[in-house]
Structures are given as C-alpha cells and as structure tokens.
Amino acid sequence: MIIKKYTAATEEEALASARKELGDDCILMHSKNVKKGGLFSFLKKPLVEITVAKEEESDRQVGKAAREAKEAKEAESIKEKVAAVDRVRQKAEEDGAFEKKASETKPVIKEANVENMEKKLDDIQSLLEKKFLNNAAPVEKKEEAGEKEAETRKTGFSEGESLLRVLYNKLIANEVTEDVANRVVSEADTAVADDEQLEHVISGIYQKIILKFGRSECITPASKGAKVVFLIGPTGAGTTTTLAKLASNLSVTEGKAVAMLTADTYRIAAAEQLRTYASILGSPFEVIYSPEELLESCRKFKASDYIFVDTAGHSHKNDEQRKLTEDLINTVRAEFETEVYLVLSASTKLKDLLSAADAYTGMGDVRLLFTKLDETDCLGNLLNLRMHTMAPMSYVTAGQDVPGDIEAFNAQETVKKILGGN
C-alpha cells in the first residue's frame, strides 16, 4: 500500500497532484488546514494538506482468473489461521480465559477484555491521526508494558490479537459475512504478528476496507449531448424517489437542464410522483411503453444535460421484466452515453440483495446506489455487495426528503460506523 501527503492551496489542487502522480484510483484518507512557516506566517492564507492511499499493483485483482486464484490462496491461508486460532483457543480454554459454548467454534473473549478493547475503538479517527499526522510514535511507559505482558500471560493472547478478535466481532455484528470479515482481518494479521502498535493495527484495517470500497463514481456529464441515466432495481428499493432527488439536485443546485421519463407503467402513483416533480422543476416529462418510444423521447430531449429514466421495479426472478429493462438500456446505449445505477435497499436481507445484484449486474456496467440507510443499524451489506459485485459505489440515501437526504457515498464514514467508531 502506498500512503503519501500532498499540500496545495485547495483540496482540489492537492488531490489533482496526487492523482497525477499515483493515478485516478488513489483514495483520499484525510485532509486538514496547515499554516505556512516563517515570518508573518499568521498573515498567510493556510494551505490544505491531504493524505492519500493507493493499493500497489501487486495487490490488485487483475481479471477474473487472477481474482479467483487470489481468493483460493486467501481461503487456504484463512484455513491455516483458523487452525492456529483453534490451537491457541484450546490452550486459552484450559487456562480459563474463554467461555466455551458447545455450538460455537470461535473463541469468545471474556467480557472484561472485550470492554477494554472496545474502549480503544471509541474514536477511530483520533487513532488514525496519531498514525498519519504525528511523526513521533507513542512511547510506552514501563508500567503499561508490564500490564500488557501480564494480560498476555493471563489470556494467552497479545493485546493486538485480542483487538483483532474484537474487530472481527464488530464486522460480524454489522452483518459483514464471515468470508469478507476473515479476509479483512487476515490482511491485518501481519501487523499483529510483527507486534505493531494498536493504532497501526486499527488504522491498517480501516485503510484496507476503504480501499476495498474504492472510489465512488457519481453522475458525470456526457462528452457530447445528453447523458441518459437509468435507475434500475427490485420492487420497493426506492428508484422513483431517488431519481427525483438526483434530478432535483442537478436542476436546482447546478442549474442543469433535466428531463424525466418513466417506464414504470405498473404503478400509476410512481408516474404521477415524477410528473409532479417535473412540473415543479419546469422539466419535460413523458411516460414510455417500449424501447422504441424511449429512444424517440431521448432524441426529442437531446438538448438537455441529463435524461433520467425510471424503470419498473420487479423481482429478480421475473425474467420477462428483466429482459425488457435490459432492452431499454441497450436500445439507448447504442446512440447516447449512459450511466446505470442499481438501487438497493440497505435494509434488505443479504440473500435477496445478492440474488438481485446477480440478476441486474448482467445488464452491463452498473453502479451501486444504496437507499434507506436510516432504516437499518447495520451497514455491513454495503461492503458485502461491493465485494460480491466489484461494481463501484455511487450514492446513499437516508430519508424521504427531496432533494435532500442523498449524498455521494463516503467510504471513510461508512467504515467508521462498521468498525463501531463514534
């Protein structure tokens, strides 16, 4: 992993310098204002310092075959680590450090130890600042070192190893799958083996998950003409309300010309809802019934900056309706630049999310857009779907307000919540 800092007059300029050197796929980790040094420094305008991270080429997944090979290797590594954990667990159980349940194969840390580890997770951001913003590493006091040694002798685990187990439990509690949680934690296991500081272990896991989410990809203008934006997804995911939020923000905030079309002829309320928003914004609106009508409408509104198309929500098992949605996209894609957003509810159970994703991602390049974050306390499914599809993240919504309650996906904030940070 490459981690670098850049300083410029604005965050945009610093980020541009970072991307010029590291590439567009580098991830912004942190930014802060810094003062210039020297005489009369208090009169000078502060600069912006950013910290960015990027996975090295050796860590990237190149193609499906390489990705499968890496996953197989990781699975084998995880099996070895589980075997090692079992051996240590057996020793810990003999010493009375763990409470064993007959139906469980994973060690459960004693409550007092869990509370101690969770305290260290209360403010992940401050731990990251210690790692990135302070050049001097914290020096342990002899008394603290003695306490750590005593704890290791008592439980059979070092403080870092115990922390990894607490973090693993945090991931599982946020409904991250065991496979994904094992992959994340196993990547941080090297730091524990090297007896790194806890701050390094936490920030290492934090960075790894952020890089797994990747950079969010939101709506961009077409190089020429109108950009046609499709919103697709299962029934009840909220495509219509989300379309209204996106179109309203572009129209009101950025002053863009937008047109709204709907292919959802199954729900009269959905068409009327969009018609109302279009009327408020002064934007054209039409109901379309076939791929040919959609192409004709797009040609009619080609002077617009964006043409939003709402599609009928349907079950991923409905092959006929899925084929119609795919035909709508392909018909327009041949003549216009398009972006397709797969709208999924964060409160839907994982099995249904995976089935829907498998059905819709077959339509070509899609971006993940999660709704109803206000209806769940667990955000692990965002990571699960990203790892399952490898489709880029885009937006998230949390509420029904239009044009509010929508924002670009923020990997840093999401990972903090998944790991239990304040």
Secondary structure, DSSP 8 states (H G I E B T S, - for coil): -EEEEEEESSHHHHHHHHHHHH-TT-EEEEEEEE---STTGGGS--EEEEEEEE--GGGS--HHHHHHHHHHHHHHHHHHHHHHHHHHHHHHHHTT-B---TT--S--B-HHHHHHHHHTTTTHHHHHHHHHT-SS-----HHHHHHHHHHHHHHSS-HHHHHHHHHHHHHHHTT--HHHHHHHHHHHHHHHHTT--HHHHHHHHHHHHHHHH---------SSS-EEEEEE-STTS-HHHHHHHHHHIIIIIS---EEEEE---S-HHHHHHHHHHHHHHT--EEE--SHHHHHHHHHHTTTSSEEEEE-----TT-HHHHHHHHHHHHHHHTTSEEEEEEEEETTS-HHHHHHHHHHHGGGSS-EEEEE-GGG-S--HHHHHHHHHH---EEEEE-SS-SSSSEEE--HHHHHHHHTT--
